Amino acid sequence: AEVPVHRRPRVTIVSSGDELVLLDRFDAVRDGDRIVSSSSYALPALLRQAGAEVTRWPLVPDRLTALRDALREALAAGCDL
């Protein structure tokens, strides 16, 4: 018999916001200047648990053109979502 199979979905996490930093810049959070991009850590973990291949894009500033460019690059790199 045949078994239908599909490859794992490729998901790219694109977080945006001028106020966001990753954990390696926690000093800025402690100083009250920025907040941690928690979705950059939580979403990949949840998606991997659900079976996805996950890529985390660098943080994107709060500019429409920057977000549009990041999404275009992610799609060009082969992500599904």
QUIRA-V625363 format. One record per residue. RES is the residue in three letters. PHI is phi in degrees with one decimal (NA if undefined). D_CENTER is the distance of its C-alpha to the mean C-alpha in Angstrom with 2 decimals. Layout:
BEGIN
<<RES/PHI/D_CENTER> <RES/PHI/D_CENTER>>
END
This chain:
BEGIN
<<ALA/NA/38.75> <GLU/-103.2/35.37> <VAL/-118.9/32.05> <PRO/-71.8/29.22> <VAL/-129.8/26.05> <HIS/-138.3/22.65> <ARG/-72.9/20.00> <ARG/-64.5/16.81> <PRO/-67.1/14.24> <ARG/-99.2/11.54> <VAL/-118.7/8.16> <THR/-114.4/5.20> <ILE/-92.7/1.85> <VAL/-118.2/3.70> <SER/-99.6/5.41> <SER/-129.7/9.03> <GLY/151.3/12.26> <ASP/-66.2/15.04> <GLU/-85.5/15.64> <LEU/-89.1/12.45> <VAL/-140.5/12.69> <LEU/-87.4/11.54> <LEU/-59.4/14.29> <ASP/-69.3/16.19> <ARG/-114.6/17.22> <PHE/-63.1/18.49> <ASP/-58.6/21.81> <ALA/-68.7/20.58> <VAL/-70.2/19.64> <ARG/-59.4/23.06> <ASP/-76.9/24.73> <GLY/84.0/23.37> <ASP/-89.1/21.72> <ARG/-141.8/18.00> <ILE/-125.6/15.87> <VAL/-73.4/13.31> <SER/-77.7/9.68> <SER/-62.0/10.32> <SER/-67.9/7.50> <SER/-68.8/5.35> <TYR/-107.8/8.26> <ALA/-71.1/9.68> <LEU/-62.5/7.49> <PRO/-59.7/7.16> <ALA/-63.3/10.83> <LEU/-66.0/11.88> <LEU/-67.5/10.63> <ARG/-63.5/12.32> <GLN/-62.1/15.25> <ALA/-84.2/15.53> <GLY/103.6/15.78> <ALA/-86.2/12.68> <GLU/-90.0/11.68> <VAL/-116.6/8.03> <THR/-121.3/6.46> <ARG/-107.8/3.94> <TRP/-80.2/5.04> <PRO/-58.9/7.52> <LEU/-58.1/7.96> <VAL/-110.9/9.82> <PRO/-69.6/13.27> <ASP/-75.8/14.91> <ARG/-138.2/16.56> <LEU/-55.4/16.62> <THR/-64.3/17.24> <ALA/-66.0/14.28> <LEU/-66.9/11.87> <ARG/-61.7/14.07> <ASP/-64.2/14.13> <ALA/-63.3/10.41> <LEU/-66.6/10.40> <ARG/-61.7/13.67> <GLU/-64.3/12.69> <ALA/-63.1/9.89> <LEU/-65.9/12.70> <ALA/-64.6/15.22> <ALA/-79.2/13.53> <GLY/100.9/14.16> <CYS/-79.0/11.27> <ASP/-90.5/12.88> <LEU/-147.9/10.41>>
END
